[in-house]
């Protein structure tokens, strides 16, 4: 049987925007969702058709192939590659139901009419040193989580028994109440929306189907990550209820403050204190990088605040791109705790410098002249 045009399924034009496509999909999926059409045997097929159409049209590559070749361009059985009914058939409407409509309807259904729920996503805050974030590393983390009960295989029923269909809602998990002209659908108060009743609960999990445990995971941190980045470990979140799929674990990266370097995207910054003798006469000193020490040449007459750029001594971004630079800002350090002899020598030196006037201190002389002009302007 030939498939309907995907644009026609969602009721959109071929030049529709991504926002319009998503809006049309939500509207169509809500309209045909099986939990809203329990008396319509064809609702689930229509829902899957909407899902299939959206998954193709929402992907720019698949959409281009579909626009050019039609269904043959996106059907792997015809050599087009990329998409098949398996995504809608195997995962069924439960997958997208959990992603898009989970907050509206509250769950999906497993085998035998029992309502299943996707497990919650978890977040783990991982603090790294700057060195590990730049170079990449592998760390072990210990995460508290809900896992499927092994004693009952996640069913919640004692071994040797099975949950029975709720007689109040007939396994639907919801009941309809007629109030005048209005029909109100509510969660079944007898089974709390599960669709089944566990008369003989598992003693290990007390009928919940899940128990709390700690699990140790190995997390590979790619080189170049920064604070705010996160790593998704699919299926490592909490186990789903009643045999539902597990959630995901998101490892949130936080980079500790470094005693020497500051990072800004792919560049590193550091301050290098130098003596005023080195600033005046020039010199060479060693500065640290994340890959070892390098030599930095200070030219004569260097002023405080001057920035020196060391190419490719920064960070290679995790999402690709060139390696950043290390920017070293020199600050001239004023001598402290001077002896009387040192002070006398400085006074003698300063006397010689003053004799040179603007030739030795051009910035100071320029500033003094500017101040004089400013006050002269106030007096006129």
Secondary structure, DSSP 4 states (H G I P E B T S, - for coil): -PPPPHHHHHT--TT--HHHHHHHHHHHHHHH-GGG-TT-TTHHHHHHHHHHHHHHHTSHHHHHHHHHHGGGGTBGGGT--SB-THHHHHSHHHHHHHHHSHHHH--EE-GGG-EEBPPPPEEEEEEE-HHHHHH-EEEEEEEEEEEE-TTTTTS-BPTT---EE-TTTTTSSEEEEEETTEEEEEE-TTTTTSSEE-SSB-TTTTTSSEEEEEEEEEEEEPTT--TT-EEEETT-SPPPBTTPPP--EEEEEEEPPPSS-EEETTEEEEEEEEEHHHHHH-EEEEEEETTEEEEEEE-TTPPTT-EEEETT-S-B-TT---B--EEEEEEEEPP-S--HHHHHHHHHHHHHHHHHGGGT-HHHHHHHHHHHHHHHHHH-
